[in-house]
């Protein structure tokens, strides 16, 4: 089983050699409910799915050659239709019936491959990943791509080959053009968010980490959420330069919510100032002020969570905010060190 903390440090070529299914499972590790998955068994199941889809496609290829099919002009579309039809109709892959309405409540496993095997079905966050994992095992150039709040698969044999969207997170399959997803969407939004661009392995990993972060946001675990967003930003920084990307913005948003929550926990008066100095860069693509805020909030939460400090200082301060407890300093000086070595995401270490 991969560790996503190690995956973010791999160079592009190394990431490209990894199984997308294993990478997705690694990014869901540690989330509540996801600990029930046997990752190795899951990967063996996907291997078996690919073998079955391969045999099925071989059996129906005479229909394509005879022109007796929905897409006689496109062998790639015929192959994708055969694969997804077999997965849905014969193997039992389906969209979770309880996640189809706008007011549906999603669980953590719904955002990763885990949900397909542990729950009643997948979602648009997991089914395209399964199609890419099965398709790549069959030698198909299936990538992931995204638009607003939606993930889908894409056959991308450019330059020189076919390129089309694969919509299979439901019943059946469709091949909608890009314009179908861009209705009433400003061109600058499409460009800034890289909508419907085929994702590189780095961008795939960034997307999975973003899904991980959103799960922790729902659970109000701001530290895990902001850290996952920050690493997603390392892998997929903005198109307009340092700190301009969507993931940098999401990191900052998570930090703002985290800061607001911690402010409610602070004693009314006399809480020590925090002197964190100038820690070495850990995130190279994250603006320095955002990284410093992440460090400050990590320290502040750690200090507030310390049971000894709570007994000696915070509880007495809340009881009497005008009396400084014995031993409480006016300033806490912290020599902060990241637990993992700093390195540029996607570069050799």
Secondary structure, 3 states (H helix, E strand, C coil): CCCHHHHCCCCHHHHHCCCHHHHHHHHHCCCCCHHHCCHHHHHHHHHHHHHHHHHHHHHHHHHHHCCCCCCCCCHHHHHHHHHHHHHHHHHCCCECHHHCCCCCCCCHHHHCCHHHHHCCCECCCCHHHHHHHHHHHCCCCEEEEEECCEEEEEEECCCCCCEEEEECCCCCCECCCHHHCCCCCCHHHHHHCCCCCCCCHHHHHHHHHHHHHHHHHHCCCHHHHHHHHHHHHHHCCCCCCCCCCHHHHHHHHHHHHHHHHHHHHCCCCCCCEEECCCCCCCCCCCCHHHHHHHHHHHHHHHHHHCHHHHHHHHHHHHHCCCCCCCCCCCEEECCCCCCCCCCCCCCCC
